[in-house]
Every structure is written in C-alpha cells, then in structure tokens.
Amino acid sequence: MTFPGGMLRRLAESLMRPELKKLLFVLFLLTAYPLLTSSAEEDVPTKQLDAILRKAVAPSQPGLAVLVKKDGIALYKKGFGRTWVNDGAAITPDTDFRLASVTKQFTAVAVMLLVHDGKLRHDATLTEIFPEFPAYGKAITVHHLLTHTSGLPDYEDLMEKANGRLWSAEHQIQDQEVLGLLEKETQGKFRPGTSWAYSNSGYVVLGLIVAKVSGVSYPEFLERRIFAPLQMRNTLAYQKGKKEIPHRAFGHSREHGKLVIADQSSTSATLGDGGIYSNLEDLSKWDDALANHTLISAVEMQPALTPVKLANGSEPHWPVKADGDNLAPGKPVSYGFGWFLDSYPGHPRMWHSGTTIGFRNVIERFTMDRDRLTIVILCNREDFDPTALASKIANLYFEGGK
C-alpha cells in the first residue's frame, strides 16, 4: 500500500502532538509490561525455591503443589510430579489433594457462620444439640470442641475397642457411627476445659452439628456458604459415590523402597475432621477471603484467632504421652478455632498441617502488615515433610534469598 506524500507529512505532524505522544507512551508501557515485570517475578527466593523443588521431585513420581503469596499476590504457584506414580497426570495448581486436618479451619468457619446466623451459640452443649448424648456431654460446649479442650475420647481408639475389624478401606467408618461410639462411653479423657488434647472426634462432631443445626448436610452447607460464594469451584467435602473429585491426586506411601498408591483407610470417610479436597487455585481464594474478611467480619473472626486458655486461666500443653496426633509432647500449645497460633522467629502466624494416609499438607499465614506471607504445600506422598519445607520457604522470602 502507498500513501501520497502530503498524507504522510500530515500523519507525521499529528504524531508529534503532545497529547498523542503521551498516548503512545502509555500504549508502549502496556505492551511492554510483561517484559518489564518478568525479571521482578523471577526474584532470588523464587529461583532458589524452584531449584529446590525440581531437585526434590522426579517427574514420574508423586509429588507436590506449592503456593507462595506475598501481600496478597501470588509469587509462586506450581506443581511437581504426578497424580499417581508413573502413569498419572502432571500435578498442576488445579490438582485436588485431600486436605486432611487442614479441613478443620473450614469446619470452624462453618460453625462461626451458624453463630452469625443466630442458629448456634459457642456455649451450646452437646446434650442441647444431641439430647440422646450421655451425661458427660452436658459440660462439653461447642467452644470446647473448636479448641480441642472437650476431652472427648478418640474415635480411632474406640474403633479398636469395638472390634476395629468392622471397618476397612472398603468399609469406612461414617460420621454417625463415630457419634454412636462416643454415645456408648460414660466419660471423656478429662473434664472439659481442664486440659488440651488434639481431637479428631471433636471436629467430626462439629461437622455433625453443622448438619443438625443448618438442616442440610455438612458438604452441602460448605458448598452453599463457603465454596460457591468464594468461587472455589473444585473444592468439596468428599462422599464416595455422590460427587467425583476433579483432577484428583492419589496418595502414596513408601513400601520396600518403592512408592505405591495408599489413598484410603478405614477413617477416610469422616468429614468435619479431614474430608475436604482442594487445590492451590481454590486455596488462594480462601486465603483472600480470610485476609479480606469476606465471609466472617474481623470482629467475629477474633475468637478463632485467640489462643484458648484452660478453665483456671493457665496455658494448655500437649499431652505428655506421645502418639500420632501429638506434635510436641508436653510442650505449650497455642490454638484457636481450627488454627495453631504462634510465631516463627518473630513473625506471628496462623497455621495448620494435615496428615492422612498418602497425603501431607500445610498452610501457613503470616499476617503482620510488614510480612504478609502465605505458604500452601500439598503433597500426595507420605515421605515428604511439608512443615519443614514451609519453614525453608519462609526463610527464603523473609531473608530475600540470602
């Protein structure tokens, strides 16, 4: 195409006008933005983290997905390895992992939403909600259940007592059966509020309370009040045969030196204590909702972020006797509603890990304005330690990769 000389001259003159110069400069910046920011995104900590993870996971093995957010912005969001050994799909930020005990923070928010609705009280007792519950439930409140100070017996211990052979990976114990086992007991481990012991039983019961008080199932309540409003489209409380898990990662354990699928156990069907599946994309939305108080106001959330004290005002401790749910035997523990609350060398944080057959997970949120950092690690293999990895990641970003 050719242009008359006069037209070219007028076009050149128009391009020299100040307002057009500004417009062209803005257009240049918008076009060049990805190039200008790519070096910032690939900062030193991110490069170091990428090198660590690529070295840690062989492409054909089960692996992990990692999210790092700083000041609400995702700096790192990647998957490594396969959804199952050798033949599975590549793990991506959309891959769903079983969250295990990371579920407890969702159960706690479900309870708080019902408190907000005026349908439930923190001081409501077990016998108020379940009139058939034995007398030892008269002193156990919703607050005790949320904070692991209820003293409820451990349902896995009760399963063994009632002939554990009744349940298996194929015939899993259900929430109502857990409640039935608890109702056969005449007393708890300790008087409510006088001690602290991590309680999966308590959170199974909280899931049942959510269903009883709301009038819909626990999975349905979470979908209506949490997952749908936050557009967490691939997150669900899993019930076999009712909904399929999208982009599912399968759990693995190491046997005789080899990684093999080990995805389900006799206790994998309980809900409120560990039944949610989710992924990095959706958990990033969950993190945003927590930061922006989308579901629960800052005032209503405050009890969840206040470390529980025992009835006599003292600080609780982990039980002295070591077991699989005892992270620090005999040491002080700081817990709110579904979150551990402590500091990691000078950086206040709220966090929770999740451990179940084939999966290891952790979410850590550092919430001070000067160091807002969120780390999410989801693993579909038992031989990884996501909590140790989260500490290494925190050090990288707090120290700038030094």
N, C-alpha and C positions, 0 to 999 in steps of 0.2 A: 504494500500500500504506500502511496506517495502523498505528500501534502504540499500545497502551494507555499512558496516562500513566505508570503505575508502571514499565513496562518501559523506557521512555525514560529515566526517572530512574536506574534501576539501571545501564543502559548508560553513561550519563554518568559515574556514580560509578566504574565499572570502568575507564574510560579515564583517570581521574585517578590510578590506582595507579602508583607509581614504576616498577615493572618494565615495565608497559605503555607508559609514557612513553618509556622507553629503547628499547623495541622499535619504537615508532612513529618515533622519531628515526632509528634505523638504516634503517628502510624508506624514510624520506624521503631519506636520503643516497644509498641505492642507486638510487632513482628519479631523483634529480636529478644523479647523477654525470656523465652525458653532457653536461648543460648546464654543469656546473661546470668540466669539463675542456676543453670545446671552445675556449675562449679561449687555454688554455695550448698546445693543439696548434697553433693558428694563431699561432705566435710570429713575431717580426720577421724572422728569417732565412728562415723558411718562406714568409712572404708575399712577401719580396723574390725568392726563388727562383722562386716561382710566376709572378711578374710577368715575370721574365727569360725563362722557358721559353715562356710564352704569346706573348710578343713574337717569339721566335726561330723558331717553327714555325707555318706556316699550316695550318689544319685539314685541307685537302685534299692536303697534301704528305706524303711520307715524313718520319719524324721520329725520336723517341727515347723511351726509358723511363728514369726516374731513381728510384733508391732512396737514401735517406739514413737511416742508423741511428745513434743516439747511445746509448751504454751498452746496446746490445743491443735497443733499442726503435726501431721504425720511425717516424720523424718525417715522412717524405715518401716516397710511393710512387705515381707517376703516369706515365701515358703521354700522348704528344702526337703528333698527326699520324696517318698512315695506314700500313697494312702494305704497300701499294703505291700509287703515285701515282694520285690522283683517285678510283679505284673500290674501293680496299682497305678492309678493316675498320679501325675505330679501334684504335690501339695502346693496350693496357692492361697492367697488371702481369703478365698471363698470356701476353702475346705472346712467342713464341720468336724469338730472334735467333741468328745464327751467331756464336759467341764468338771465332772465330779464335784468336789466341795466348793468350787467357785460358784456353783448353783446357789449356795446359801445366801449370798447377797441379794439375789433376785427374790428368794422366798421372804427375806426380811422386808424388802420394799413392798412386796405384795401385802404383807401384814400391815405395814405403815399406811398403805393406800386404804385399807379397810378401816383403820383407825381414823384416817382423814374423813372417810365417808360417814363416820359416826356409827359404824356397824360393829366395832370391836374396841376393846379397851386393853391397854397394856397390863392392867391389873386384873383382867378377867382370868378366872381359874379354870383348870382342866375340867373340874366337875360341873362348872357352869355351862361349858360348851358341850361336854360329853357327860350327861347325867349318869350314865352307866359306869363311868370310870370309878375305880375303887377309892377308898377314903384317903389314901396317901396323895391323891391328886387334888385334894381340897386346898392345899397350901402351894401348889405349883401354878404360877401365873404365866401368861404369855411373855412377860418380860424375862422371867427365869429361862424360858425356852430359848428366847432370842440370844441370851447372853451365856448359855451353857452353865447356868447355875441352878438348874432344876433338880439334878440328882436322879433323873430317870435312868433306869437300867439300860445297858447297852443291848440293843435288839440282836446283835450278832451273838452275844453271849447267851441270850435267851433262845436263839435258834438251836444252839448246841444242846442246851438244857432240854429242849423239847424234841430232841432227835433231829439233828441237822440234816439227816439223810432225806428228810421230807422235801428239801429244796436243792436245786441244782442250777446249772447254767441254762438248762432247758426248761425247768420248772422253778421259776424265780419267785421269791417272796414278794408279796404285794403290800401296799401301804396299810390296807385294812387288816392284813394278817399281823403286821407289826403292832398295830394298835391292840389287836386281840392278845398278843403275847404280853404286852405291857399291862393289860387289864387283868391278867391272871396273877400278877405279882401283888404283894401286900405292902411293900415298902420300896423306897428308892435307895440309891447308894448313900445319900446323905440328906439331911433336912434342907429343903430348898433355901437358897441364899447363903448357906453356911460354908460352901466350898465351890470349887470350879472343876469341871471335867468335860472335855470336848464331847459333844453328844450328837451323833447322827440320829439317834432316837428322837431327840428334841425337834430336829428340823423335819423329820418325816411327819411328826405330829403337827408341826406348824403348817405343812402342806395340806394336811387333812383339815386343819382349822380354816384355812383359806377357802377350801371347797365347801365346808359346812356353813360358814358364815355368808359366803357370797352366793351360794345356791348354784354355782357351776363348778365344773371340775377344776382342779389346780392347773392343768395345761391350758384349759380354755380361759381361765382368769388371766393368766400371764399373757396369753395371746391378745386378749381384749384390752388389757390395761397397761401392758408394758411393750410387748414386741410390735404390735400393729401401730400404736402411736409413735414409736421411735423408728418405724420402718425397718425393723430388724427381721427382714423377710425370710431369712434362712435359719432362724433360731426357734427351737421348740423344746418343750418338755416331752421327752420321747416315751411313747407307749407302743409296744410291739403290736403290729397288726392294725394300728389306727392311722398313723402317718409315717411316711418314709423320711429318712434323714437325707437331705440333699448333699451331694458332693461329700460323702461320708469318708472319714479316715477310720481305719480299723486299728484297734490296739494290738500291741506286740509285747511279748516278753522274751527273755533270752533263755533258751534251754539247750544244754550241752554245747554251748558256744555259738548257737545259731538263733537268729530272731525268728519267732514263729507267731502266728496270729493267736492272741489271747484277749478276746474282746468282751466276753460276758462272764459273769459269775452268778452265784445264787442271789446276790444282793443288788444286781444291776438294774432292777426294775423299780426300785423305790424312787420317789420323785423329789420331795422337798429338800432332801439332803444332798442330792447329786445327780439328778436326772436330766439336766439340760444339755443340749448340744448347740454349739455356736461356732463362729469363726471370727477372724480378725476384722473383717469389714463391719460386722454387726457389733462386735465388742467396742470398736471405735465409736460407734453411735451411742452405745451405752455409756462410755466414758464422757462423751459430750453432754449427755443428759444429766449425769452426776455433777459435772462442772457447772452446768447452766441451770440446775435445779428445775429441770423440765417437768418431772413427774411429782417430785416432793419439794416443797419450799425449804429454804435453808434452815428456817426455824424448826420445821417438822423433822428435818433430817438430823438435827443436832443430837438427839438421844442416841441415834445409831453410831455417832462418832464420839460418844462419851464413854471412856473406859468404865466398865462395871466395877463397882465396889461390893464387897460382901456385906451381909446384914449388919455386921458390927463395925462397918466403915473401913475395914482393912483391905489391902491389895490382895487379889487372888493369886494363886500359884498353880502351875501344872501339877497333876498328881505325882507323887514320888515314884510310884510303880511305873516302869516303862512298858509301853505297848505300841501297837502300830499307829495309833492316833495321838500319841504323846510326843510332841516335837522337842520338848525341853524339860525332862523330868525334874520336878522340884523347884523350878525357876519361876520368877514372877511372870504373869501373863496379863496383857492388856487387850481387851476385846470389847467391841460394841455390839451392833446388830449385824452379823454376817461379815464383819471385818476385824482383822487384827489391827491394832493401833499402836505404833511405836515410832522410833526414829532410827534412820540408818545413817551413821555418823553425821549427826547434826541436821539431817533432812527429815522432818516429820512425814510419815507415810501411813496410808491405809492399804492393807494387802490381804490376800488370801491365796492359799495354794489349793490344788485339787489332785488327789491321788486315788486311783482305782485301777483295777486290772487292765493293763495295757496302755494306760494314759498317765501323764504327769503334766500339770499345768500350774501357772501362777499369773496373777495380775497384781501389779504394784502401782499405786498412785501417790506421787509426791505432790502435795497440794499447796505448799507455800508459794506466794506470788513470785518470789525470787528464783524458785527452782521447780516450776510446774513440769512434771515429767510423768508419763505413764508408760509402763512396760507390760506387755502381754506376751506370754510364751505358752504355746500349746504343743504338746508332744504326744505322738502315738507310739511311744515305746517306753518301757519301764526303766531302761538303763541310762536315762538322762536325768540330770538334776536341774530343773528349770529355775529353782530358787537361787542356786549358786550362780547360774548364768545371768539371772536378773541383777544380782549384785555386781557382776562384772560389767554389765551394760550400764548400770547406774554410774559406776566409777568412770567409765569411758565418757559419758556425756556430762557429768558434773565436773570432771577434770579436763574436758576438752581434748581427750585422746592422749594426754601426757603419759 
